Structures are given as C-alpha cells and as structure tokens.
C-alpha cells in the first residue's frame, strides 16, 4: 500500500503543478490583454490629441490668413510696401508677386534669390514678422 500511496502522492503533486502552471498562464494572458487594452487606449488618446492639435493649428492658420490679407506699410513712407493676397504677396515698388505659404503662424515666402522663413504675430492692428535671419519687422494696414 505504501507504493500506491507514493504513486498517488506523485500524481497529486504532478496534478497540482499542472493546475498551478495553468493558473499562472491564465493570469499572464489576462495581464497581457490588460496591457494591450491600455496601449490601445493610449494610442486612441494620442490620436485624439494629435487631431486636436492639427485642428487648433488649422484654426490658427485660418485666423492669421484672414488677418494678413490686405495692403501693408512699414511706416517709412506714405506709400504701401506690399499687398498680401490669398496666395501671393505683391510688392508695390517692384511690381512683382511672390508666392507664400502659411502653416499655423509660420510663413514662408519664395523670392527668386532666397526663401524667407519667419513667424507672424499680431498686436492689435500691427503685423509683426519675426525671422532668425532677418530680425523683426512691423507693418500696419495701409489706409488708402
């Protein structure tokens, strides 16, 4: 009988070990699913934040693109310096149009010899263009 008891005890230990491993496996799978779920939620939040950021950037760009349209003077003479249209800037003294792009408050103007990169700000009715290379310039809406 001692041998049968030892065999039964070994089977019981083996069965207990199998059940324990199965239990650990199930917990592990559940934990992985939980992590995957957390990652999916995190990805969705990042996409939402990214879309909100793009939307805010587009709204800023639309707001600035409406404000910059018009004839501008730097105040150095009684004449206008340039006219900003929907896709171009017309320089009065040069009788030339140059294409520009606006993303958020960042403006890029494509001149024949170089490209102007800068930021646009408004203080009341003053247009302020800030460039690392060319410094800060202020313009006022030209009153005809």
C-alpha positions as CSV (number, residue, x, y, z in Angstrom):
1,X,0.0,0.0,0.0
2,X,2.9,2.3,0.6
3,X,3.8,2.2,-3.0
4,X,0.3,3.0,-4.1
5,X,0.2,5.9,-1.7
6,X,3.5,7.2,-3.1
7,X,2.2,6.9,-6.6
8,X,-1.0,8.7,-5.7
9,X,1.0,11.4,-3.9
10,X,3.3,11.9,-7.0
11,X,0.2,12.1,-9.3
12,X,-1.3,14.6,-6.9
13,X,1.9,16.7,-6.9
14,X,2.0,16.5,-10.7
15,X,-1.6,17.5,-11.0
16,X,-1.1,20.4,-8.5
17,X,1.9,21.6,-10.5
18,X,-0.1,21.4,-13.8
19,X,-3.0,23.3,-12.2
20,X,-0.6,25.9,-10.8
21,X,1.1,26.4,-14.2
22,X,-2.3,26.7,-16.0
23,X,-3.4,29.3,-13.4
24,X,-0.2,31.3,-13.9
25,X,-0.7,31.0,-17.7
26,X,-4.2,32.4,-17.4
27,X,-3.2,35.2,-15.2
28,X,-0.3,36.0,-17.6
29,X,-2.6,36.1,-20.6
30,X,-5.1,38.3,-18.7
31,X,-2.3,40.7,-17.8
32,X,-1.1,40.9,-21.5
33,X,-4.7,41.6,-22.6
34,X,-4.9,44.3,-20.0
35,X,-1.6,45.8,-21.2
36,X,-2.8,45.6,-24.9
37,X,-6.0,47.3,-23.9
38,X,-4.1,50.1,-22.1
39,X,-1.9,50.5,-25.1
40,X,-4.9,50.8,-27.4
41,X,-6.4,53.4,-25.1
42,X,-3.1,55.3,-25.1
43,X,-2.9,55.2,-28.9
44,X,-6.5,56.5,-29.2
45,X,-5.8,59.3,-26.8
46,X,-2.6,60.2,-28.7
47,X,-4.6,60.3,-32.0
48,X,-7.2,62.5,-30.4
49,X,-4.6,64.9,-29.0
50,X,-2.9,64.9,-32.4
51,X,-6.1,65.6,-34.2
52,X,-7.0,68.4,-31.7
53,X,-3.5,69.9,-32.2
54,X,-3.9,69.8,-36.0
55,X,-7.4,71.4,-35.7
56,X,-6.0,74.2,-33.5
57,X,-3.1,74.7,-35.9
58,X,-5.6,74.9,-38.8
59,X,-7.8,77.3,-36.9
60,X,-4.7,79.5,-36.1
61,X,-3.7,79.3,-39.8
62,X,-7.2,80.3,-41.0
63,X,-7.3,83.2,-38.5
64,X,-3.9,84.5,-39.5
65,X,-4.6,84.0,-43.2
66,X,-7.7,86.2,-42.9
67,X,-5.9,88.9,-40.9
68,X,-2.9,89.2,-43.2
69,X,-4.9,89.8,-46.3
70,X,-4.6,93.5,-47.2
71,X,-2.2,96.3,-48.0
72,X,0.6,96.9,-45.6
73,X,3.1,99.7,-44.8
74,X,6.2,99.8,-42.6
75,X,5.5,103.5,-42.0
76,X,8.8,104.7,-43.7
77,X,6.9,106.4,-46.4
78,X,3.4,107.4,-47.4
79,X,3.1,104.5,-49.8
80,X,2.2,100.9,-49.3
81,X,5.1,98.4,-49.1
82,X,3.2,95.3,-50.2
83,X,-0.2,93.7,-50.6
84,X,-0.8,90.2,-49.2
85,X,-3.3,88.3,-51.3
86,X,-4.6,84.8,-50.8
87,X,-1.6,83.0,-52.3
88,X,0.9,85.8,-53.2
89,X,2.5,88.9,-51.9
90,X,2.6,91.8,-54.3
91,X,5.4,94.3,-53.8
92,X,4.3,97.7,-55.0
93,X,7.8,99.1,-55.8
94,X,8.9,96.0,-57.7
95,X,5.6,95.3,-59.5
96,X,6.1,91.6,-58.6
97,X,4.1,88.9,-56.9
98,X,5.8,86.2,-54.8
99,X,4.2,83.0,-53.6
100,X,4.0,82.3,-49.9
101,X,2.7,79.5,-47.7
102,X,1.3,79.8,-44.2
103,X,1.2,76.9,-41.7
104,X,0.0,78.0,-38.3
105,X,1.8,81.2,-37.7
106,X,4.8,80.2,-39.8
107,X,5.2,82.0,-43.1
108,X,7.5,81.0,-46.0
109,X,7.9,83.5,-48.9
110,X,9.6,82.3,-52.0
111,X,11.7,85.0,-53.6
112,X,13.8,84.4,-56.7
113,X,17.1,84.6,-54.7
114,X,16.2,83.2,-51.3
115,X,13.4,81.9,-49.1
116,X,12.1,83.9,-46.2
117,X,11.1,81.8,-43.2
118,X,9.5,83.5,-40.2
119,X,6.8,83.7,-37.7
120,X,3.8,86.0,-37.8
121,X,2.3,87.7,-34.8
122,X,-0.4,90.4,-34.4
123,X,-0.6,93.1,-31.8
124,X,-3.8,95.0,-32.3
125,X,-3.6,96.1,-36.0
126,X,0.2,95.6,-36.2
127,X,1.6,92.8,-38.3
128,X,4.9,91.6,-36.8
129,X,7.1,89.3,-38.8
130,X,10.0,87.6,-36.9
131,X,12.8,85.8,-38.7
132,X,16.1,84.5,-37.2
133,X,17.9,85.6,-40.3
134,X,16.2,89.0,-40.9
135,X,15.1,90.1,-37.5
136,X,11.8,91.7,-36.6
137,X,9.7,93.9,-38.9
138,X,6.5,95.7,-38.1
139,X,3.8,96.6,-40.6
140,X,0.5,98.5,-40.3
141,X,-2.6,98.1,-42.5
142,X,-2.4,100.7,-45.2
143,X,-5.2,103.3,-45.1
144,X,-6.0,104.4,-48.6
